[in-house]
Structure formats: structure tokens, C-alpha cells
């Protein structure tokens, strides 16, 4: 049997928060998520610009764009769910 060694330098594809927040509120977490999505979009734009100038890699530009799309989709779903939760809360009769 072969043994599988753990990967020491395993990092997420998109970093949403730079440092774990101590009991951060929902607004702070959402703001960090948007900051992460914005950073991913900026990296994808730089890679696309480099590719247009003939200095970049098609694969790298495509991967960065896909990562940015995923980050935006996650942010959109979170915003939609938060909006639905607020609507349900405001419609609750006391």
C-alpha cells in the first residue's frame, strides 16, 4: 500500500478574510467577502490585460476569471439570502 502524506502548503483558492475576526458581525463578514471578491476581480483583470498585451498565460487568465466568478456568485447568493431573511423578519407579526 502507498501512504499519502498531508500537503503542508494547502491554501484556499480565494481568501475571503485576511485574518479571522473575533466574533465579527454579519456586516463585517459580508464586507470581507465583498473585499475578497473585489480582489479576485482585480487579479483577473490584471491577468486579462497581460494576456491582451501578449505577456500573460491564457490558462492563468481563465483560472483567475473563474475564481472571480465563483466569489461573485457566493456574494450574490449571500446577499439574496440575507435579503430574504430580512424580508421574512419584517413580515413577522408580533
TILUM-725955 format. One record per residue: residue number from 1; residue in one letter; z, y negated, x negated of N, C-alpha, C in turn. Coordinates in steps of 0.02 Angstrom, whole numbers, padded with zeros to 5 digits. Layout:
N
<kedo pos="NUM" code="A" n_Z="Z" n_Y="Y" n_X="X" ca_Z="Z" ca_Y="Y" ca_X="X" c_Z="Z" c_Y="Y" c_X="X"/>
...
END
This chain:
94
<kedo pos="1" code="X" n_Z="00000" n_Y="00059" n_X="-00041" ca_Z="00000" ca_Y="00000" ca_X="00000" c_Z="00000" c_Y="-00063" c_X="-00043"/>
<kedo pos="2" code="X" n_Z="-00031" n_Y="-00113" n_X="-00020" ca_Z="-00031" ca_Y="-00176" ca_X="-00057" c_Z="00022" c_Y="-00222" c_X="-00028"/>
<kedo pos="3" code="X" n_Z="00052" n_Y="-00261" n_X="-00071" ca_Z="00103" ca_Y="-00307" ca_X="-00048" c_Z="00072" c_Y="-00377" c_X="-00042"/>
<kedo pos="4" code="X" n_Z="00092" n_Y="-00412" n_X="00008" ca_Z="00067" ca_Y="-00480" ca_X="00019" c_Z="00122" c_Y="-00528" c_X="-00002"/>
<kedo pos="5" code="X" n_Z="00103" n_Y="-00572" n_X="-00048" ca_Z="00152" ca_Y="-00621" ca_X="-00072" c_Z="00147" c_Y="-00684" c_X="-00029"/>
<kedo pos="6" code="X" n_Z="00203" n_Y="-00716" n_X="-00015" ca_Z="00200" ca_Y="-00777" ca_X="00025" c_Z="00166" c_Y="-00834" c_X="-00012"/>
<kedo pos="7" code="X" n_Z="00132" n_Y="-00875" n_X="00025" ca_Z="00097" ca_Y="-00933" ca_X="-00004" c_Z="00148" c_Y="-00989" c_X="-00011"/>
<kedo pos="8" code="X" n_Z="00156" n_Y="-01014" n_X="-00072" ca_Z="00207" ca_Y="-01064" ca_X="-00086" c_Z="00186" c_Y="-01134" c_X="-00064"/>
<kedo pos="9" code="X" n_Z="00122" n_Y="-01149" n_X="-00065" ca_Z="00099" ca_Y="-01217" ca_X="-00051" c_Z="00061" c_Y="-01219" c_X="00016"/>
<kedo pos="10" code="X" n_Z="00093" n_Y="-01194" n_X="00068" ca_Z="00062" ca_Y="-01194" ca_X="00134" c_Z="00081" c_Y="-01257" c_X="00171"/>
<kedo pos="11" code="X" n_Z="00031" n_Y="-01298" n_X="00189" ca_Z="00043" ca_Y="-01361" ca_X="00224" c_Z="00001" c_Y="-01363" c_X="00287"/>
<kedo pos="12" code="X" n_Z="00023" n_Y="-01401" n_X="00338" ca_Z="-00017" ca_Y="-01407" ca_X="00399" c_Z="-00081" c_Y="-01446" c_X="00385"/>
<kedo pos="13" code="X" n_Z="-00131" n_Y="-01435" n_X="00426" ca_Z="-00195" ca_Y="-01469" ca_X="00418" c_Z="-00189" c_Y="-01544" c_X="00430"/>
<kedo pos="14" code="X" n_Z="-00148" n_Y="-01563" n_X="00479" ca_Z="-00139" ca_Y="-01633" ca_X="00495" c_Z="-00064" c_Y="-01647" c_X="00497"/>
<kedo pos="15" code="X" n_Z="-00043" n_Y="-01695" n_X="00458" ca_Z="00028" ca_Y="-01713" ca_X="00456" c_Z="00039" c_Y="-01766" c_X="00509"/>
<kedo pos="16" code="X" n_Z="00079" n_Y="-01750" n_X="00558" ca_Z="00092" ca_Y="-01797" ca_X="00613" c_Z="00148" c_Y="-01844" c_X="00594"/>
<kedo pos="17" code="X" n_Z="00201" n_Y="-01818" n_X="00563" ca_Z="00256" ca_Y="-01859" ca_X="00542" c_Z="00265" c_Y="-01850" c_X="00467"/>
<kedo pos="18" code="X" n_Z="00274" n_Y="-01905" n_X="00432" ca_Z="00284" ca_Y="-01901" ca_X="00360" c_Z="00353" c_Y="-01872" c_X="00344"/>
<kedo pos="19" code="X" n_Z="00404" n_Y="-01894" n_X="00379" ca_Z="00471" ca_Y="-01870" ca_X="00368" c_Z="00501" c_Y="-01852" c_X="00436"/>
<kedo pos="20" code="X" n_Z="00538" n_Y="-01797" n_X="00438" ca_Z="00569" ca_Y="-01779" ca_X="00502" c_Z="00618" c_Y="-01833" c_X="00523"/>
<kedo pos="21" code="X" n_Z="00611" n_Y="-01855" n_X="00584" ca_Z="00654" ca_Y="-01908" ca_X="00610" c_Z="00718" c_Y="-01877" c_X="00637"/>
<kedo pos="22" code="X" n_Z="00773" n_Y="-01910" n_X="00627" ca_Z="00837" ca_Y="-01887" ca_X="00653" c_Z="00842" c_Y="-01908" c_X="00726"/>
<kedo pos="23" code="X" n_Z="00832" n_Y="-01860" n_X="00770" ca_Z="00839" ca_Y="-01872" ca_X="00841" c_Z="00795" c_Y="-01930" c_X="00865"/>
<kedo pos="24" code="X" n_Z="00732" n_Y="-01928" n_X="00848" ca_Z="00686" ca_Y="-01981" ca_X="00868" c_Z="00672" c_Y="-01977" c_X="00943"/>
<kedo pos="25" code="X" n_Z="00662" n_Y="-02034" n_X="00973" ca_Z="00646" ca_Y="-02037" ca_X="01044" c_Z="00573" c_Y="-02018" c_X="01055"/>
<kedo pos="26" code="X" n_Z="00556" n_Y="-02008" n_X="01118" ca_Z="00488" ca_Y="-01989" ca_X="01135" c_Z="00437" c_Y="-02039" c_X="01113"/>
<kedo pos="27" code="X" n_Z="00453" n_Y="-02103" n_X="01119" ca_Z="00406" ca_Y="-02155" ca_X="01099" c_Z="00393" c_Y="-02153" c_X="01024"/>
<kedo pos="28" code="X" n_Z="00444" n_Y="-02140" n_X="00985" ca_Z="00436" ca_Y="-02137" ca_X="00912" c_Z="00394" c_Y="-02076" c_X="00892"/>
<kedo pos="29" code="X" n_Z="00405" n_Y="-02021" n_X="00926" ca_Z="00366" ca_Y="-01960" ca_X="00911" c_Z="00293" c_Y="-01971" c_X="00929"/>
<kedo pos="30" code="X" n_Z="00281" n_Y="-02002" n_X="00987" ca_Z="00212" ca_Y="-02015" ca_X="01008" c_Z="00178" c_Y="-02064" c_X="00961"/>
<kedo pos="31" code="X" n_Z="00215" n_Y="-02115" n_X="00940" ca_Z="00187" ca_Y="-02164" ca_X="00893" c_Z="00169" c_Y="-02130" c_X="00827"/>
<kedo pos="32" code="X" n_Z="00212" n_Y="-02085" n_X="00803" ca_Z="00197" ca_Y="-02048" ca_X="00742" c_Z="00136" c_Y="-02003" c_X="00751"/>
<kedo pos="33" code="X" n_Z="00128" n_Y="-01974" n_X="00810" ca_Z="00070" ca_Y="-01932" ca_X="00824" c_Z="00006" c_Y="-01974" c_X="00823"/>
<kedo pos="34" code="X" n_Z="00009" n_Y="-02034" n_X="00852" ca_Z="-00049" ca_Y="-02078" ca_X="00851" c_Z="-00065" c_Y="-02102" c_X="00781"/>
<kedo pos="35" code="X" n_Z="-00013" n_Y="-02115" n_X="00741" ca_Z="-00024" ca_Y="-02135" ca_X="00671" c_Z="-00059" c_Y="-02078" c_X="00632"/>
<kedo pos="36" code="X" n_Z="-00037" n_Y="-02017" n_X="00645" ca_Z="-00069" ca_Y="-01959" ca_X="00612" c_Z="-00142" c_Y="-01952" c_X="00633"/>
<kedo pos="37" code="X" n_Z="-00156" n_Y="-01962" n_X="00697" ca_Z="-00224" ca_Y="-01957" ca_X="00722" c_Z="-00267" c_Y="-02013" c_X="00692"/>
<kedo pos="38" code="X" n_Z="-00238" n_Y="-02073" n_X="00687" ca_Z="-00274" ca_Y="-02129" ca_X="00658" c_Z="-00290" c_Y="-02116" c_X="00584"/>
<kedo pos="39" code="X" n_Z="-00242" n_Y="-02089" n_X="00548" ca_Z="-00253" ca_Y="-02073" ca_X="00477" c_Z="-00308" c_Y="-02020" c_X="00469"/>
<kedo pos="40" code="X" n_Z="-00308" n_Y="-01970" n_X="00514" ca_Z="-00359" ca_Y="-01918" ca_X="00511" c_Z="-00428" c_Y="-01947" c_X="00525"/>
<kedo pos="41" code="X" n_Z="-00431" n_Y="-01994" n_X="00573" ca_Z="-00495" ca_Y="-02027" ca_X="00587" c_Z="-00520" c_Y="-02068" c_X="00529"/>
<kedo pos="42" code="X" n_Z="-00474" n_Y="-02103" n_X="00496" ca_Z="-00493" ca_Y="-02143" ca_X="00438" c_Z="-00519" c_Y="-02099" c_X="00381"/>
<kedo pos="43" code="X" n_Z="-00486" n_Y="-02042" n_X="00369" ca_Z="-00510" ca_Y="-01996" ca_X="00317" c_Z="-00580" c_Y="-01969" c_X="00335"/>
<kedo pos="44" code="X" n_Z="-00591" n_Y="-01954" n_X="00399" ca_Z="-00656" ca_Y="-01929" ca_X="00421" c_Z="-00709" c_Y="-01983" c_X="00413"/>
<kedo pos="45" code="X" n_Z="-00692" n_Y="-02045" n_X="00428" ca_Z="-00740" ca_Y="-02100" ca_X="00421" c_Z="-00759" c_Y="-02111" c_X="00347"/>
<kedo pos="46" code="X" n_Z="-00710" n_Y="-02106" n_X="00303" ca_Z="-00724" ca_Y="-02114" ca_X="00232" c_Z="-00770" c_Y="-02057" c_X="00208"/>
<kedo pos="47" code="X" n_Z="-00755" n_Y="-01996" n_X="00229" ca_Z="-00797" ca_Y="-01940" ca_X="00209" c_Z="-00868" c_Y="-01947" c_X="00236"/>
<kedo pos="48" code="X" n_Z="-00875" n_Y="-01973" n_X="00298" ca_Z="-00941" ca_Y="-01983" ca_X="00327" c_Z="-00979" c_Y="-02038" c_X="00289"/>
<kedo pos="49" code="X" n_Z="-00944" n_Y="-02090" n_X="00270" ca_Z="-00976" ca_Y="-02144" ca_X="00231" c_Z="-00999" c_Y="-02119" c_X="00163"/>
<kedo pos="50" code="X" n_Z="-00957" n_Y="-02078" n_X="00131" ca_Z="-00977" ca_Y="-02050" ca_X="00067" c_Z="-01037" c_Y="-02004" c_X="00075"/>
<kedo pos="51" code="X" n_Z="-01038" n_Y="-01966" n_X="00129" ca_Z="-01095" ca_Y="-01922" ca_X="00141" c_Z="-01158" c_Y="-01962" c_X="00153"/>
<kedo pos="52" code="X" n_Z="-01153" n_Y="-02017" n_X="00190" ca_Z="-01211" ca_Y="-02060" ca_X="00202" c_Z="-01237" c_Y="-02092" c_X="00138"/>
<kedo pos="53" code="X" n_Z="-01192" n_Y="-02104" n_X="00091" ca_Z="-01212" ca_Y="-02133" ca_X="00027" c_Z="-01236" c_Y="-02080" c_X="-00022"/>
<kedo pos="54" code="X" n_Z="-01235" n_Y="-02017" n_X="-00001" ca_Z="-01259" ca_Y="-01963" ca_X="-00045" c_Z="-01208" c_Y="-01940" c_X="-00095"/>
<kedo pos="55" code="X" n_Z="-01145" n_Y="-01956" n_X="-00084" ca_Z="-01094" ca_Y="-01938" ca_X="-00133" c_Z="-01044" c_Y="-01887" c_X="-00106"/>
<kedo pos="56" code="X" n_Z="-01048" n_Y="-01870" n_X="-00043" ca_Z="-00998" ca_Y="-01827" ca_X="-00014" c_Z="-01025" c_Y="-01758" c_X="00002"/>
<kedo pos="57" code="X" n_Z="-00982" n_Y="-01718" n_X="00030" ca_Z="-00998" ca_Y="-01649" ca_X="00049" c_Z="-01004" c_Y="-01645" c_X="00125"/>
<kedo pos="58" code="X" n_Z="-01055" n_Y="-01611" n_X="00148" ca_Z="-01064" ca_Y="-01602" ca_X="00221" c_Z="-01006" c_Y="-01562" c_X="00249"/>
<kedo pos="59" code="X" n_Z="-00986" n_Y="-01510" n_X="00213" ca_Z="-00931" ca_Y="-01468" ca_X="00237" c_Z="-00866" c_Y="-01507" c_X="00242"/>
<kedo pos="60" code="X" n_Z="-00851" n_Y="-01547" n_X="00192" ca_Z="-00788" ca_Y="-01586" ca_X="00193" c_Z="-00789" c_Y="-01636" c_X="00251"/>
<kedo pos="61" code="X" n_Z="-00846" n_Y="-01669" n_X="00261" ca_Z="-00851" ca_Y="-01718" ca_X="00315" c_Z="-00844" c_Y="-01684" c_X="00383"/>
<kedo pos="62" code="X" n_Z="-00874" n_Y="-01626" n_X="00391" ca_Z="-00869" ca_Y="-01590" ca_X="00454" c_Z="-00798" c_Y="-01566" c_X="00467"/>
<kedo pos="63" code="X" n_Z="-00765" n_Y="-01541" n_X="00416" ca_Z="-00696" ca_Y="-01517" ca_X="00424" c_Z="-00649" c_Y="-01575" c_X="00441"/>
<kedo pos="64" code="X" n_Z="-00656" n_Y="-01631" n_X="00406" ca_Z="-00613" ca_Y="-01688" ca_X="00420" c_Z="-00625" c_Y="-01716" c_X="00490"/>
<kedo pos="65" code="X" n_Z="-00688" n_Y="-01716" n_X="00513" ca_Z="-00703" ca_Y="-01739" ca_X="00581" c_Z="-00673" c_Y="-01692" c_X="00632"/>
<kedo pos="66" code="X" n_Z="-00677" n_Y="-01627" n_X="00620" ca_Z="-00648" ca_Y="-01578" ca_X="00666" c_Z="-00572" c_Y="-01586" c_X="00670"/>
<kedo pos="67" code="X" n_Z="-00540" n_Y="-01598" n_X="00613" ca_Z="-00467" ca_Y="-01608" ca_X="00612" c_Z="-00449" c_Y="-01672" c_X="00651"/>
<kedo pos="68" code="X" n_Z="-00489" n_Y="-01724" n_X="00643" ca_Z="-00476" ca_Y="-01786" ca_X="00680" c_Z="-00485" c_Y="-01776" c_X="00755"/>
<kedo pos="69" code="X" n_Z="-00536" n_Y="-01738" n_X="00774" ca_Z="-00548" ca_Y="-01723" ca_X="00845" c_Z="-00489" c_Y="-01685" c_X="00875"/>
<kedo pos="70" code="X" n_Z="-00462" n_Y="-01637" n_X="00838" ca_Z="-00405" ca_Y="-01599" ca_X="00862" c_Z="-00344" c_Y="-01644" c_X="00870"/>
<kedo pos="71" code="X" n_Z="-00332" n_Y="-01688" n_X="00821" ca_Z="-00275" ca_Y="-01733" ca_X="00825" c_Z="-00281" c_Y="-01780" c_X="00886"/>
<kedo pos="72" code="X" n_Z="-00341" n_Y="-01804" n_X="00898" ca_Z="-00352" ca_Y="-01847" ca_X="00957" c_Z="-00344" c_Y="-01809" c_X="01022"/>
<kedo pos="73" code="X" n_Z="-00366" n_Y="-01747" n_X="01023" ca_Z="-00359" ca_Y="-01707" ca_X="01084" c_Z="-00285" c_Y="-01693" c_X="01099"/>
<kedo pos="74" code="X" n_Z="-00247" n_Y="-01679" n_X="01047" ca_Z="-00175" ca_Y="-01668" ca_X="01056" c_Z="-00141" c_Y="-01731" c_X="01082"/>
<kedo pos="75" code="X" n_Z="-00159" n_Y="-01789" n_X="01054" ca_Z="-00130" ca_Y="-01852" ca_X="01077" c_Z="-00150" c_Y="-01866" c_X="01149"/>
<kedo pos="76" code="X" n_Z="-00212" n_Y="-01851" n_X="01168" ca_Z="-00235" ca_Y="-01864" ca_X="01236" c_Z="-00198" c_Y="-01819" c_X="01286"/>
<kedo pos="77" code="X" n_Z="-00188" n_Y="-01756" n_X="01268" ca_Z="-00152" ca_Y="-01710" ca_X="01312" c_Z="-00079" c_Y="-01732" c_X="01319"/>
<kedo pos="78" code="X" n_Z="-00048" n_Y="-01753" n_X="01264" ca_Z="00021" ca_Y="-01776" ca_X="01267" c_Z="00027" c_Y="-01838" c_X="01310"/>
<kedo pos="79" code="X" n_Z="-00019" n_Y="-01884" n_X="01304" ca_Z="-00017" ca_Y="-01945" ca_X="01345" c_Z="-00028" c_Y="-01928" c_X="01419"/>
<kedo pos="80" code="X" n_Z="-00072" n_Y="-01882" n_X="01433" ca_Z="-00085" ca_Y="-01862" ca_X="01502" c_Z="-00023" c_Y="-01829" c_X="01533"/>
<kedo pos="81" code="X" n_Z="00008" n_Y="-01786" n_X="01494" ca_Z="00068" ca_Y="-01752" ca_X="01520" c_Z="00126" c_Y="-01800" c_X="01529"/>
<kedo pos="82" code="X" n_Z="00133" n_Y="-01847" n_X="01483" ca_Z="00186" ca_Y="-01897" ca_X="01490" c_Z="00173" c_Y="-01941" c_X="01551"/>
<kedo pos="83" code="X" n_Z="00111" n_Y="-01959" n_X="01562" ca_Z="00094" ca_Y="-01999" ca_X="01621" c_Z="00108" c_Y="-01961" c_X="01686"/>
<kedo pos="84" code="X" n_Z="00091" n_Y="-01897" n_X="01687" ca_Z="00104" ca_Y="-01856" ca_X="01746" c_Z="00179" c_Y="-01849" c_X="01758"/>
<kedo pos="85" code="X" n_Z="00217" n_Y="-01841" n_X="01705" ca_Z="00290" ca_Y="-01835" ca_X="01713" c_Z="00320" c_Y="-01900" c_X="01739"/>
<kedo pos="86" code="X" n_Z="00297" n_Y="-01956" n_X="01714" ca_Z="00322" ca_Y="-02021" ca_X="01738" c_Z="00303" c_Y="-02031" c_X="01811"/>
<kedo pos="87" code="X" n_Z="00242" n_Y="-02013" n_X="01829" ca_Z="00221" ca_Y="-02020" ca_X="01899" c_Z="00264" c_Y="-01977" c_X="01945"/>
<kedo pos="88" code="X" n_Z="00277" n_Y="-01915" n_X="01925" ca_Z="00319" ca_Y="-01870" ca_X="01964" c_Z="00390" c_Y="-01899" c_X="01970"/>
<kedo pos="89" code="X" n_Z="00415" n_Y="-01927" n_X="01915" ca_Z="00482" ca_Y="-01956" ca_X="01916" c_Z="00486" c_Y="-02016" c_X="01963"/>
<kedo pos="90" code="X" n_Z="00435" n_Y="-02058" n_X="01961" ca_Z="00435" ca_Y="-02119" ca_X="02003" c_Z="00425" c_Y="-02101" c_X="02077"/>
<kedo pos="91" code="X" n_Z="00395" n_Y="-02044" n_X="02092" ca_Z="00384" ca_Y="-02024" ca_X="02161" c_Z="00443" c_Y="-01987" c_X="02191"/>
<kedo pos="92" code="X" n_Z="00492" n_Y="-01971" n_X="02149" ca_Z="00551" ca_Y="-01935" ca_X="02172" c_Z="00593" c_Y="-01981" c_X="02217"/>
<kedo pos="93" code="X" n_Z="00609" n_Y="-01954" n_X="02275" ca_Z="00651" ca_Y="-01993" ca_X="02322" c_Z="00724" c_Y="-01978" c_X="02310"/>
<kedo pos="94" code="X" n_Z="00763" n_Y="-02031" n_X="02310" ca_Z="00834" ca_Y="-02023" ca_X="02297" c_Z="00872" c_Y="-02024" c_X="02362"/>
END
